[in-house]
Structures are given as C-alpha cells and as structure tokens.
Amino acid sequence: MMKSQPPVVYIEDPSILNEIDRVPKVKGRASMVSSLIDSYGLKKHLNVRSSREATHEKLKSFHSQDYLDKLNSMDDPKDNPENHQEQEEVGIGYECPWIPNIMSFVRRVAGASITAAESLAQSESQISINWFGGWHHAQRDSASGFCYVNDIVLAIHTLKKTFDKILYVDLDVHHGDGVENAFAFTPKVYTFSMHLYEKGFFPGSGKVEDVGQGNGTNFATNVPIKRGIDDEQYAYIFTNLMDEICYAFRPDAIVVQCGGDVLAGDPLGGFNVTLYGAGMCIQKIMSIKKPTLYLGGGGYNHSNTSIYWTYLTALLTGNILPPDIPDSDPFFSSYGPSFELQVDTSLQKNENESQDVEDILETLFDVLENVSS
C-alpha cells in the first residue's frame, strides 16, 4: 500500500531560495523562513515540491514581449550607463535595482507559483503554499515596488484553466495594484485588498471607490486603512467583508497574498497587527473550504516575517507549535530578545475610529449588492 502524501503542497528547493535571497530588499529572508519551518519540524507535515522555471510562453500570458526582451538583454548599468533610461522605462532602478541574471529570478519565482497553482488545478491538494511568491506590484510591462514579475497573476491564469471564478485576497500592508490592474475588466476574478492608504504611501492606489472597470465593475473591493489598526478591528473588517464577498461571488478557488509587512514593527508598514489578528483572517479563509493558494509577499522585518509564515504553515497543517524558537535554528540569534514565536504590538496610535470602519463597511456592502454570482 502506498503511503499517502501530506495534504498541503509546499514549494521549496535550493534554486528558489537562492534566487529570493539575492534580492537586495529581502536579502537572506527566504533562507530564514525555510530554516524556521524546518526547525519546527513542519516539513514532515508538508508535501514538499520543487519549483521549476516558467517557460517564456507562460510569462507571456501576462507580461509583454517587450518587457521580457528588455529584461533578458539587460546589462549592469554600471558597465553600460547609456542603457539607464531604457531600464527606468521598465521600472528597473531605485525601487527595483538591477540584479545579475534577472531573467533567472523571474522564471524561477513565476514557475514556483505556477507549480503551486497546478497542484490545486490537478486536485492534488486543497491547500498549496509558496512563501517565496506574492510579488503583487509588477505590471504587464514594468517592474514596480521591489517586484520584477507578477507571479500572482500568472498563478491565477493557471487556475483559470480549471476554476471558473477566482477570489484574490491581498493581506499585504500595500495595495495589490498589479493584480487588480490585471483583472480590472473581468467578472471572473474578484480582487479584495486591505491596505494602508495615506498620502505618500506606496503605491497610492486602492481607494474605496475603486471597484473595477467595464465588465469587471463591482468585482474589486478595496479597504483603505489608516495607521495603527489593531487585531480586533483588522479581523472584524476582514471577516465581515469575506462573508459578504463569498456569498455574492461564490468563488471556486482562492489565492491569498500574506505579506509580512502587515505585522506590527515592519519598517515599511504602519499597522499594529499581530499573529492573532492575521491568523483570524486565515482561519476565516480556511473555513470556506475552497482550493486555496497561499503566497508570501512583503515583509521587511525578516525575523517577524519568518515567524509569521511559520505560524501560518502550522495553522494550515493543523499543528500547534511551542512558543520557544528552537535553539538549533541557524538564525536563532535573530529572534531575540524574546526568542519566542510571537510578534509584539507597538505603541503607535490607532488612527482608525470605529465610525470610520462602519462607514467603509456600509459603502462596500452597498457595492456588493450589485455583484451577481
């Protein structure tokens, strides 16, 4: 009798770790995440799959030929300064610095999320995880916001071959603009983003009035949130909207971006959310019992992000972890001073008044009445 595979597919191998680890803004983060999941013994509860590079045809299902050609031929701007303007035209520069063999990164990251999506499409699992994906800002013809490829859009395209209607949930602190833009005109992909929204905060989009375009009108929900939101408010907004969205849209599959920058203490964040509040949102998604792809995303406090995705891995596999970080972990010293599987709140003020929250929910509930399943 063949031994059954664990029900949760998890994408990881040395190639994907090496590619993510060399991105300047998240340098070394992938190895920390992998190590902590391993140190807690969670990989024995996972069906671990290797990533593979996406083909050119797969990349072209979203990204333009011109963008891919320019990435493929791109030289180090230090060696070839005359190409500086051309690189800036496709978003390579300050936010998304040039990296050697950039197409190797693009193909590997995209391929990992496509592989994860295929496991759902082929009914090999109900839950699939790629913590090394979730690059939600990349546009069709340009890099943006540290994102060189929109693996999420490519994964959704893969799922669309099997599932009629897909719900995309973005729990990063930044608006999931690249994914929303990609599916703004279709009623078959519903995008739902909860994010910090204020003047000067990237990417500056995602107003409550942004509800999709053309045939996709009313198939996007944006929740602009002020600084300092806590677990209770965050989970309250999410669970109420998730219930209404699923009732109205009735998705066949779900894709979730779990950016670690949603957590308190993130240097590029602004929320006061902990594992408890974020975990409540994931438990709500799990209760819907649809094939679901969980992806990573932002997260610039690397120890907190590693803790977060390890915690979520345990949640998704039905495991309860001891609070103490295993001292055998190679990155153990990074988890001080508490050395515990927790994320502490900060002292920042919650700028979200209860009435503001209720007003936003009322507005969005009105929009949801126009969604026809």
N, C-alpha and C positions, 0 to 999 in steps of 0.2 A: 504493500500500500504506500502510495507516495505521500510524503509529508506535505501538508498544506502550507502555503505561503502566508505570512502575516498579511492582514487585510489592508494595511496602509502602505502605499508605494512612496518611497523616499528617494529622491535623486541626489546622488553624490558620487564623486570619483576624484582622483588626483588632478585630472585635467581641469575640471570646473573650479576646484579650489584654487589652483594656480592662477587661472585667468582672473578670478574675482580679487584675489589677494594682491594683484599688481595694479589695481585701480587706485589712484592716489587718495581719493576721499575715503575709501573704505579699506585701505591697505592692511592686510592681515586679518580682517574681520572674519572672512569665510573660514579660516583655519580655527579661529576661536570658537565659532559656532559648532563646527564639526566636532571639535575636541570635547566640548562640554556635553553635547548629546551623547557622545561615545563614553565619556567618563561616568555618566549616569546609567550606562548600560541599556540605553533605549534602542540601539540599533538592532538588538536581537528581537525587538518587537516590530521591526520595520522590514518591508520587502525592498531592500536597497538595490536600486538600479543605477547603472552607469549612464551618464549623459552621452550624447553624440552630437556632432556638429550638424547644424541645419544646412540643408542644401541651398544653393542660390535661388532655386525656384521657390522654396519655402519663404526665404527672406523677401522675395519679390511679391509675395501675397499681401504685403503691406508697404514695405519700403520701396522708394522709387529706384529705378535702374541708375539714374544719375547719382543719387546719394551713395549707393553701393559702389559704383565705379570710382567715385572720388575717395571713399574710404579705402578701397583696395589699392589705389595708387598713391596714397598719401605718404609723404616723407616727413622726417623730423624737421619741424620749422626752423630749428637752429642751423640745420645743414642746407635748407632750401628756403630762405626767407621770402623769396618772391611769391611763394605759394600761400603766404599768410592770409591774404584777402580771400582766396578761394576756400581755405579752411574755415574761416569765420563765416562764410556764406552757408556752410553746412553745420554750423554750431560747434566746430572744434576750436577751442580757445581757452578762455579763463574757466568757465564752468565745466567744460568737458575737454580737458587737456589731451593733446596728442599722446598716445601710448604706442609703443612698438607693436607691430603685428596686430593692428587694431581689428582687422577682419577675423583673426583667430578668436579674439574675445567675443565679437559679435556673433559668430557662428556657434560658438560653444554655449553662450548664455541662451541664445534663442533655441538651440537644439535641446537644452536641458528642459525648458518649459514645454516645448512641443512634445518631448518624450513623456513628461508628466501628464500632459493632456491626453495623449494617446492611450495611456493606461486606463483612463476613465472612459474614453470613447470605445475601447475594446472590452469594457466591462471586467477588467482585471482587478479593479478596486472601486470603492465608493469614495475614498479619500486619497489624494495624491499631493505630495509636498515637494516644493523646490524653494528652499530658503535662499537660494542663490539667484533667483529671478526676481521679478517685480519692478522692472525699470520702466516706470509709468509715464515719464515725461517725454520720451523720444517721439518725434513727429515723423510723418511719412518721409520727409526729405531733409531732416536735420536732427542732430543730437541736441539735447536740452537737459538742463538740471541734473548733471552727472550721468545721464542716460544716453548711451550710444545706439541702443537698439530697443525697440518696444517688444520685448518677448511676450508681454501680456496679450497684446493684440494678435500676435502670431499664434499663441496658445488658444485664444478664443476662435480664431479662424479654423484651427484644427478641430475644436469641439463642435463648431457649427456644422461640420460634415455629418455628425451623428445626432446632435441635440438641436431641436428647433429653436428654443428660446433660452437665452443665457443671461443670468444676472451677474453683473460685475460689481463687487463691493470693494471700495478703496478706503482702508483704515489708516493710511499714512497721514502724517500731520499736514502734508502738502496736497493740494488738489490734484486729482488724477487726470490732468488735462489731455495728455497724449491719447489715453484710452477713450475718453469722452469724445474728443475730436474725431477719432477713427470711426466711431459708431453713431455719430450725432444724427444721421439721417435714416437710421433703421429702427423699426419697432421690434426687431428680433433680439437685440442686445440692450438690456437695461443697465445704465450706469448709475451707481449710487456712491457718492463721495462725501465723507465728513472730514472737514479740514479747517485749519486756522486761516482766517480771512481778515486781513487788515492792510492798510496802505504800506507798500514797500515789501510785503511778504510774498515770496515766490510761490507760484507763478503769477499771482494777481488775478486769477480767474476763479470761477466756481461760485458765482452769486446764486442766491435762492431763485432768481428769475430765470436762470439758465436751465431750460428743461428739454433741450434737444431741438432739432430743426427739421423742417419738411415732414416726411413720413415718420420721423423719429420724435416729433414734438410730443412732450409729456412722458418720454421714455428715459429721462435723466432726472435724478434727484441730487441736488447739491445742498449741503448743510454748512453754511459759513459760520464758524465758531470763533468766539473771542478767546483771548489768552486766559490760561489758568483753569480751564474746565476740569472738574474732578470726576472720580469714578462714577458717582451716583448720577450726575447729570449726563455724562457721556453715554453710559449704558441705558439710561432712560430714553434718551433721544433715539439711540440705535434700535433698541428692541421695539419701540413703538412704530418706527418707520419700517423696520424689517417685516413686521407682521402685516402692515398695510401693503407694502410693495409685493410681497409674496402672494397675498390674497388677490391683488389686482392683476399682477403679471403672470403668476403661476410658472416660474422658471423650470426648465428641465435639467439644468446644471448651473452651478455657481462657481465663480472664480473670485478669490479673496486676496487682496494685497494687504499684507500685515506689516507695514513699515514700522520699524522700531523707534522712529523719531516721534511717534505718538506718545511715548513714555515721558514721565517727569524726568528732568535732568538732561534731556538731549540738547546739545549745544546749538542745533538748528531747529529746535522745536519751540514749544510755548504752552503745551498742555501740562496738566498735573495728574495724569492718568497713570495707574499702576497695573500690575499683573491682574489684579482683581477686576478692575473695570474692563480692561481689554479682554480678559478671559470670559467675562459675562457675554460679551458680544460674540465671541467664537462659539460659546455654548449655545447661544440662540441659533446661529447658523447650523450647527450640528443637529439641532432638534428638528430642522426642516427635512433632513434625511434625503438630500439630493446629492448626486455625484458632485464632489467639490474639489477644486484645485486651490491649494493654499500656497501663496508665494511670499517671498520676502519683500524687500524694498529699502526705504531709507533706514537710518539708524546710525548715528554718528557718535554716540557713546557706545563703544564696541562691547564693553562688558555687559551693560544693560540689555543691548540687543541680543547678545548670546544667551543671556538669562531668559529673555522673552521668548525666543524661538525654541529654546529647550523646554521651557514651561508649556508652550503650545504643542510641541511634539508629544509631551507626556499626556496632555489633555486629549489630543486626537487619537492616542493609542490606549486611552483608559488607564493610565498609570498615575500614581501619586508619588511624588519624589520627596526624599528627605530634604530638609531645609539647608543643610550644610553642603557647601560646594565641596566635591571630593578633592582631598588634598593631593591626589595623584594626578590631577589635571595639569598639563604642562603650562597652562596660563593661570594657575591658581592665584598667584600674587596680584593679578589684575582685578580680582574680585574683592579686594579689601576696601574699607576696613572691616565690614561685617562678615565677609566670606559666606554669605547666605544667598539662597535663590529668591531674591526679592528686589523690588525697585522702590525706593523710598520717595515719598512725596516731597515737594519743595515748599518753600514759604511764600511762593508767589500768590498774589491776589487772584481770586476768581472773578473775572470781569463779566461773566455771563449771568444776568439777572433771570430769575425764574420766569418772569413775564415775557422776556425776550425769547426764551426757549419755547414757551407755549405759543407765542405768535408765529415763530418759524414753523412749528409743527402744524398749526392750523392752516397756514398757507400751503404747505406741502401736501397735507391731506386733501385740500381742495383740488390740487393738481392731479392727485392720484385717482380722484373720482372720474377723470377723463381717460384713464388707462383701460383699454379693453383687452381682456385676456382671450 
